[in-house]
Amino acid sequence: MWLVHFEVEAPLGHFRNPYTTIYKQSYPFPPKPTIIGMIGAMLGWSEKETISNIDLFKVGIPNWKNDGKLVEYIYVFAYKNRKPELRPERIEVLIRPSFEIVLASESKKIIEKIAERIRNRYFEFPIYMGKNEFLISDIKLLNKDIKEEKLVNIKTPRGIVSFSENKIPSFSIASKKKIRTPQVYLGVPLKFYSEIQQKRRILEGTYGVIVADGEIKLKRDLEGFKRPCEVTVI
């Protein structure tokens, strides 16, 4: 597969966890559909094209960081008796999030096009850190040349560790430095299909994630790349 490695940063970010109801909780990472949404914005794809092209790519996040999070009230439009009104909602916001993203595809042409857009910072639509109020403030390539990499078995990944089942794989801490206890998320949205007439997206597939700020050691290998470091992909 052909691989491009880039970094995105923003003052604020939000990646909606659809299973929370008391307030709009954020994942600490962008799920795969969000990353492909960024690519769709770069290339000018429609919503339908973006959803249908998700299988063209493998994505991984070897490094991530933020300066914490806060819960704020926002006001959204809601309709009551067919009349619009402002309704307060609580939302969890990531502060200064940044992510290194590995994007891979069997199509060299499309990866080269994405790299060119990032290099020249020329995008068809604005790129957001999840919620469309939070513009990405900086984006840059981390590899100068497009590289061809083989998918291999990964034993000691770092960062956002993705796995296809909704079952937590056995793991232990591999980093020499002390790291925070990894977080686990099941049922992360992977694929949607769109009902255009009803203007809604239907969840079609999910995956699991272990969020670590260092290396972990897996009892069972997962699929990924060896460079830029051991990173799993989904």
TORKOL-4160 file (C-alpha; in steps of 0.2 Angstrom, whole numbers, padded with zeros to 4 digits, m for minus):
234
<pt num="1" X="0000" Y="0000" Z="0000"/>
<pt num="2" X="0005" Y="0018" Z="m0003"/>
<pt num="3" X="0007" Y="0028" Z="0013"/>
<pt num="4" X="0006" Y="0047" Z="0018"/>
<pt num="5" X="0010" Y="0053" Z="0035"/>
<pt num="6" X="0004" Y="0070" Z="0041"/>
<pt num="7" X="m0001" Y="0079" Z="0057"/>
<pt num="8" X="m0016" Y="0090" Z="0061"/>
<pt num="9" X="m0018" Y="0103" Z="0075"/>
<pt num="10" X="m0032" Y="0114" Z="0081"/>
<pt num="11" X="m0036" Y="0125" Z="0096"/>
<pt num="12" X="m0052" Y="0114" Z="0100"/>
<pt num="13" X="m0059" Y="0098" Z="0094"/>
<pt num="14" X="m0074" Y="0086" Z="0097"/>
<pt num="15" X="m0077" Y="0069" Z="0090"/>
<pt num="16" X="m0094" Y="0063" Z="0095"/>
<pt num="17" X="m0097" Y="0047" Z="0105"/>
<pt num="18" X="m0114" Y="0042" Z="0099"/>
<pt num="19" X="m0118" Y="0031" Z="0115"/>
<pt num="20" X="m0118" Y="0045" Z="0127"/>
<pt num="21" X="m0134" Y="0054" Z="0131"/>
<pt num="22" X="m0132" Y="0065" Z="0147"/>
<pt num="23" X="m0120" Y="0076" Z="0137"/>
<pt num="24" X="m0110" Y="0075" Z="0120"/>
<pt num="25" X="m0095" Y="0066" Z="0125"/>
<pt num="26" X="m0079" Y="0066" Z="0114"/>
<pt num="27" X="m0068" Y="0052" Z="0109"/>
<pt num="28" X="m0050" Y="0057" Z="0112"/>
<pt num="29" X="m0046" Y="0053" Z="0094"/>
<pt num="30" X="m0054" Y="0055" Z="0077"/>
<pt num="31" X="m0063" Y="0039" Z="0072"/>
<pt num="32" X="m0060" Y="0032" Z="0054"/>
<pt num="33" X="m0075" Y="0041" Z="0046"/>
<pt num="34" X="m0069" Y="0057" Z="0053"/>
<pt num="35" X="m0052" Y="0055" Z="0045"/>
<pt num="36" X="m0060" Y="0051" Z="0029"/>
<pt num="37" X="m0071" Y="0066" Z="0030"/>
<pt num="38" X="m0055" Y="0077" Z="0031"/>
<pt num="39" X="m0049" Y="0068" Z="0015"/>
<pt num="40" X="m0066" Y="0071" Z="0007"/>
<pt num="41" X="m0065" Y="0090" Z="0011"/>
<pt num="42" X="m0048" Y="0091" Z="0004"/>
<pt num="43" X="m0053" Y="0083" Z="m0013"/>
<pt num="44" X="m0070" Y="0090" Z="m0014"/>
<pt num="45" X="m0080" Y="0074" Z="m0012"/>
<pt num="46" X="m0099" Y="0074" Z="m0009"/>
<pt num="47" X="m0105" Y="0066" Z="0007"/>
<pt num="48" X="m0111" Y="0051" Z="m0003"/>
<pt num="49" X="m0093" Y="0049" Z="m0011"/>
<pt num="50" X="m0085" Y="0051" Z="0006"/>
<pt num="51" X="m0095" Y="0037" Z="0014"/>
<pt num="52" X="m0093" Y="0026" Z="m0001"/>
<pt num="53" X="m0074" Y="0028" Z="m0002"/>
<pt num="54" X="m0070" Y="0024" Z="0016"/>
<pt num="55" X="m0065" Y="0006" Z="0011"/>
<pt num="56" X="m0051" Y="0013" Z="m0001"/>
<pt num="57" X="m0041" Y="0018" Z="0014"/>
<pt num="58" X="m0032" Y="0011" Z="0030"/>
<pt num="59" X="m0029" Y="0023" Z="0044"/>
<pt num="60" X="m0019" Y="0024" Z="0059"/>
<pt num="61" X="m0014" Y="0036" Z="0073"/>
<pt num="62" X="0004" Y="0033" Z="0080"/>
<pt num="63" X="0004" Y="0049" Z="0091"/>
<pt num="64" X="m0008" Y="0060" Z="0099"/>
<pt num="65" X="m0009" Y="0074" Z="0112"/>
<pt num="66" X="m0021" Y="0087" Z="0120"/>
<pt num="67" X="m0020" Y="0099" Z="0134"/>
<pt num="68" X="m0035" Y="0091" Z="0143"/>
<pt num="69" X="m0054" Y="0094" Z="0140"/>
<pt num="70" X="m0068" Y="0104" Z="0146"/>
<pt num="71" X="m0087" Y="0103" Z="0146"/>
<pt num="72" X="m0096" Y="0118" Z="0140"/>
<pt num="73" X="m0114" Y="0123" Z="0136"/>
<pt num="74" X="m0118" Y="0127" Z="0118"/>
<pt num="75" X="m0135" Y="0132" Z="0110"/>
<pt num="76" X="m0142" Y="0123" Z="0095"/>
<pt num="77" X="m0157" Y="0125" Z="0085"/>
<pt num="78" X="m0171" Y="0113" Z="0089"/>
<pt num="79" X="m0189" Y="0113" Z="0082"/>
<pt num="80" X="m0204" Y="0113" Z="0094"/>
<pt num="81" X="m0221" Y="0113" Z="0086"/>
<pt num="82" X="m0213" Y="0117" Z="0070"/>
<pt num="83" X="m0205" Y="0133" Z="0077"/>
<pt num="84" X="m0186" Y="0134" Z="0079"/>
<pt num="85" X="m0179" Y="0138" Z="0096"/>
<pt num="86" X="m0162" Y="0138" Z="0104"/>
<pt num="87" X="m0159" Y="0124" Z="0116"/>
<pt num="88" X="m0144" Y="0122" Z="0127"/>
<pt num="89" X="m0133" Y="0107" Z="0126"/>
<pt num="90" X="m0118" Y="0101" Z="0136"/>
<pt num="91" X="m0103" Y="0096" Z="0125"/>
<pt num="92" X="m0086" Y="0089" Z="0129"/>
<pt num="93" X="m0072" Y="0099" Z="0120"/>
<pt num="94" X="m0053" Y="0094" Z="0118"/>
<pt num="95" X="m0041" Y="0108" Z="0121"/>
<pt num="96" X="m0027" Y="0110" Z="0108"/>
<pt num="97" X="m0028" Y="0092" Z="0101"/>
<pt num="98" X="m0015" Y="0086" Z="0088"/>
<pt num="99" X="m0014" Y="0069" Z="0079"/>
<pt num="100" X="m0001" Y="0061" Z="0068"/>
<pt num="101" X="m0011" Y="0052" Z="0055"/>
<pt num="102" X="m0005" Y="0037" Z="0044"/>
<pt num="103" X="m0016" Y="0036" Z="0028"/>
<pt num="104" X="m0013" Y="0021" Z="0016"/>
<pt num="105" X="m0021" Y="0015" Z="0000"/>
<pt num="106" X="m0018" Y="0003" Z="m0014"/>
<pt num="107" X="m0020" Y="0018" Z="m0026"/>
<pt num="108" X="m0003" Y="0028" Z="m0028"/>
<pt num="109" X="m0012" Y="0041" Z="m0038"/>
<pt num="110" X="m0025" Y="0046" Z="m0024"/>
<pt num="111" X="m0011" Y="0046" Z="m0010"/>
<pt num="112" X="0000" Y="0057" Z="m0021"/>
<pt num="113" X="m0015" Y="0069" Z="m0024"/>
<pt num="114" X="m0019" Y="0070" Z="m0005"/>
<pt num="115" X="0000" Y="0073" Z="m0001"/>
<pt num="116" X="0000" Y="0087" Z="m0014"/>
<pt num="117" X="m0015" Y="0095" Z="m0007"/>
<pt num="118" X="m0007" Y="0095" Z="0011"/>
<pt num="119" X="0009" Y="0101" Z="0004"/>
<pt num="120" X="0001" Y="0116" Z="m0005"/>
<pt num="121" X="m0012" Y="0118" Z="0008"/>
<pt num="122" X="m0025" Y="0119" Z="m0005"/>
<pt num="123" X="m0042" Y="0111" Z="0000"/>
<pt num="124" X="m0059" Y="0112" Z="m0009"/>
<pt num="125" X="m0068" Y="0114" Z="0008"/>
<pt num="126" X="m0063" Y="0119" Z="0026"/>
<pt num="127" X="m0056" Y="0105" Z="0036"/>
<pt num="128" X="m0062" Y="0103" Z="0054"/>
<pt num="129" X="m0056" Y="0094" Z="0070"/>
<pt num="130" X="m0073" Y="0084" Z="0071"/>
<pt num="131" X="m0086" Y="0096" Z="0074"/>
<pt num="132" X="m0088" Y="0109" Z="0061"/>
<pt num="133" X="m0086" Y="0124" Z="0072"/>
<pt num="134" X="m0068" Y="0118" Z="0076"/>
<pt num="135" X="m0057" Y="0122" Z="0061"/>
<pt num="136" X="m0040" Y="0114" Z="0059"/>
<pt num="137" X="m0027" Y="0127" Z="0062"/>
<pt num="138" X="m0011" Y="0118" Z="0055"/>
<pt num="139" X="m0008" Y="0103" Z="0044"/>
<pt num="140" X="0009" Y="0097" Z="0038"/>
<pt num="141" X="0017" Y="0082" Z="0029"/>
<pt num="142" X="0028" Y="0072" Z="0040"/>
<pt num="143" X="0036" Y="0062" Z="0026"/>
<pt num="144" X="0043" Y="0071" Z="0011"/>
<pt num="145" X="0041" Y="0056" Z="m0001"/>
<pt num="146" X="0026" Y="0044" Z="m0004"/>
<pt num="147" X="0031" Y="0027" Z="0002"/>
<pt num="148" X="0026" Y="0010" Z="m0002"/>
<pt num="149" X="0023" Y="m0001" Z="0014"/>
<pt num="150" X="0018" Y="m0018" Z="0017"/>
<pt num="151" X="0004" Y="m0023" Z="0029"/>
<pt num="152" X="0012" Y="m0034" Z="0043"/>
<pt num="153" X="0008" Y="m0041" Z="0060"/>
<pt num="154" X="0011" Y="m0028" Z="0074"/>
<pt num="155" X="0016" Y="m0034" Z="0091"/>
<pt num="156" X="0020" Y="m0017" Z="0101"/>
<pt num="157" X="0010" Y="m0003" Z="0094"/>
<pt num="158" X="0009" Y="0014" Z="0101"/>
<pt num="159" X="m0004" Y="0028" Z="0101"/>
<pt num="160" X="m0022" Y="0024" Z="0095"/>
<pt num="161" X="m0022" Y="0005" Z="0094"/>
<pt num="162" X="m0037" Y="m0001" Z="0082"/>
<pt num="163" X="m0044" Y="m0018" Z="0081"/>
<pt num="164" X="m0059" Y="m0025" Z="0071"/>
<pt num="165" X="m0068" Y="m0034" Z="0084"/>
<pt num="166" X="m0078" Y="m0027" Z="0098"/>
<pt num="167" X="m0068" Y="m0037" Z="0110"/>
<pt num="168" X="m0053" Y="m0031" Z="0120"/>
<pt num="169" X="m0037" Y="m0040" Z="0115"/>
<pt num="170" X="m0025" Y="m0045" Z="0130"/>
<pt num="171" X="m0011" Y="m0032" Z="0132"/>
<pt num="172" X="0002" Y="m0026" Z="0144"/>
<pt num="173" X="0013" Y="m0010" Z="0145"/>
<pt num="174" X="0028" Y="m0011" Z="0135"/>
<pt num="175" X="0035" Y="0007" Z="0137"/>
<pt num="176" X="0050" Y="0010" Z="0148"/>
<pt num="177" X="0043" Y="0026" Z="0154"/>
<pt num="178" X="0028" Y="0027" Z="0165"/>
<pt num="179" X="0012" Y="0029" Z="0155"/>
<pt num="180" X="m0006" Y="0032" Z="0160"/>
<pt num="181" X="m0018" Y="0018" Z="0160"/>
<pt num="182" X="m0024" Y="0015" Z="0143"/>
<pt num="183" X="m0042" Y="0018" Z="0139"/>
<pt num="184" X="m0053" Y="0006" Z="0129"/>
<pt num="185" X="m0068" Y="0010" Z="0118"/>
<pt num="186" X="m0079" Y="m0003" Z="0110"/>
<pt num="187" X="m0092" Y="0000" Z="0096"/>
<pt num="188" X="m0082" Y="0015" Z="0088"/>
<pt num="189" X="m0091" Y="0020" Z="0072"/>
<pt num="190" X="m0082" Y="0012" Z="0057"/>
<pt num="191" X="m0094" Y="0013" Z="0042"/>
<pt num="192" X="m0111" Y="0022" Z="0037"/>
<pt num="193" X="m0122" Y="0021" Z="0023"/>
<pt num="194" X="m0133" Y="0036" Z="0019"/>
<pt num="195" X="m0151" Y="0038" Z="0016"/>
<pt num="196" X="m0151" Y="0053" Z="0005"/>
<pt num="197" X="m0170" Y="0055" Z="0005"/>
<pt num="198" X="m0172" Y="0055" Z="0023"/>
<pt num="199" X="m0155" Y="0064" Z="0026"/>
<pt num="200" X="m0148" Y="0053" Z="0039"/>
<pt num="201" X="m0133" Y="0041" Z="0041"/>
<pt num="202" X="m0135" Y="0023" Z="0047"/>
<pt num="203" X="m0121" Y="0015" Z="0056"/>
<pt num="204" X="m0115" Y="m0001" Z="0047"/>
<pt num="205" X="m0099" Y="m0006" Z="0056"/>
<pt num="206" X="m0090" Y="m0003" Z="0072"/>
<pt num="207" X="m0072" Y="m0007" Z="0078"/>
<pt num="208" X="m0063" Y="m0006" Z="0095"/>
<pt num="209" X="m0049" Y="0005" Z="0101"/>
<pt num="210" X="m0036" Y="0005" Z="0115"/>
<pt num="211" X="m0029" Y="0023" Z="0118"/>
<pt num="212" X="m0012" Y="0023" Z="0125"/>
<pt num="213" X="0002" Y="0037" Z="0126"/>
<pt num="214" X="0016" Y="0025" Z="0124"/>
<pt num="215" X="0019" Y="0007" Z="0118"/>
<pt num="216" X="0009" Y="m0008" Z="0123"/>
<pt num="217" X="0012" Y="m0026" Z="0120"/>
<pt num="218" X="m0001" Y="m0037" Z="0112"/>
<pt num="219" X="m0004" Y="m0055" Z="0116"/>
<pt num="220" X="m0011" Y="m0057" Z="0099"/>
<pt num="221" X="m0004" Y="m0048" Z="0083"/>
<pt num="222" X="m0014" Y="m0035" Z="0074"/>
<pt num="223" X="m0013" Y="m0028" Z="0056"/>
<pt num="224" X="m0002" Y="m0012" Z="0053"/>
<pt num="225" X="0014" Y="m0004" Z="0047"/>
<pt num="226" X="0031" Y="m0004" Z="0055"/>
<pt num="227" X="0034" Y="0014" Z="0050"/>
<pt num="228" X="0034" Y="0028" Z="0055"/>
<pt num="229" X="0033" Y="0017" Z="0071"/>
<pt num="230" X="0023" Y="0001" Z="0074"/>
<pt num="231" X="0005" Y="0007" Z="0071"/>
<pt num="232" X="m0011" Y="m0003" Z="0069"/>
<pt num="233" X="m0023" Y="0002" Z="0055"/>
<pt num="234" X="m0041" Y="m0001" Z="0052"/>
